[in-house]
């Protein structure tokens, strides 16, 4: 059973960012729409930033980079939480045994 949990942890680590290529990726219409809006706004943002003094432009570029990283980390946390919830469901249904290996997976994902 240890190998099962280790394999799951490794799989999650490898696949966490590649899910958009999967056949079963969830992509609601609203998400497509907001992504298009964001693309258009980013084009306007670039033009706006070009008109700012260099010190202000650097500040906003740095802010947006940090904001992007924070959003990415939140997406990853949500992804992992969904996987862990699914594993809890499988444990609750008796399809996999409940043991301390779930804790090991969490520890690996938190690194």
Buried (B, 14 or more C-beta within 10 A) or exposed (E): EEEEBBEBBEEBBEEBEEEEEEEEEEEEEEEEEEEEEEEEEEEEBEEEBEEEEEEEBEEEEEEEEEEEEEEEEEEBEEBBEEBBEEBEEEBEEEEBEEEEBBEBBEEBBEE
